[in-house]
Amino acid sequence: MRHLRVLVTACLLTLIAGCPPRPNPGSADAAAGTRPSADAPNYAPTGVPSGTTCGGRSDCAGEQVCVASVCRFRRSSVMGEVLTTAALAQLEAGDVSGAVRTYDRVLEAYEAHDAPVPAEALCGAAGAALRAAETPEEREIAARRADACFRGSLPGDPSRRQVERAVGRLRYDGLDLSLFDRDQPAARFFTEDPSRPTVDAVEIALELPDRDIAGYEAVRASLQSEDATRAIAGCFIHDWESRHERSASAALTVDLTTRLRDMGDYDVYTGQISITPTGDAEGGFVDCVGQALTGLFERGPRLGRSISWREEIEVTTRLR
């Protein structure tokens, strides 16, 4: 009995001395860092991610419980859950930068409550950061958040699909995809030289006003055709190879005039179309797009009378 009292006393003294408790799997204490930011770049969830299907408590790992046939973390943060919903609403409203800041607070809330971060929060934060990233430093932080998403979710989880698509688009910027398969988070993810993007990786937007004038619909259809898309994408890739910028735009002016052709028994007015940079814009992407699109109209539309009009359009492109 005396030995038992000594053992209990020793244990109590150890606790009073401040010996830290063993962290729960997947908690912020068990993570390799804190939230993924410039101050704590190597955030990495540990333990088994939630999301597996289950039939009861015994089917779930660690501190998880079976809720509606899916394993969920027992410990959570109500503040984190509410702010996650708010961040999603901001994204739907187009406020990407606001969503990034809200997701920062989400991750802080889970950390402060010593609760593991669920996949929807980790991947939501990654998706917002990837959408907002513009500078090399911001892309590195976004890649680290993507790594936390992949480590804190299971393959096939719907919350990580948007992150997979966004990360795939960054592979042309020197992102080494193999680093996401390592046992530990990488210190840097953009370690390769940028590679030449393919045409399918270029997103194109063409702003064309609605006009009710002769010949306009034919021109509009040609500018929205697959041939025009390939031509614009080709100009973007050529521009990217010299500037390595993820986006490019061109303000252009479309001029249509008709020229009379005597066909013997009847007359035909053949449209002559030129597409040139608007204002003082010149060189690079702008000139390339103007020349490429003008080349689509070697045979202009045939009209029944003399026509002359001018319209301004805007072409914007970016890597998906």
Summary of the structure (lengths in Angstrom):
residues: 320
radius of gyration: 29.1
end to end distance: 72.3
largest distance: 124.5
contacts: 960
relative contact order: 0.09
helix: 45%
strand: 18%
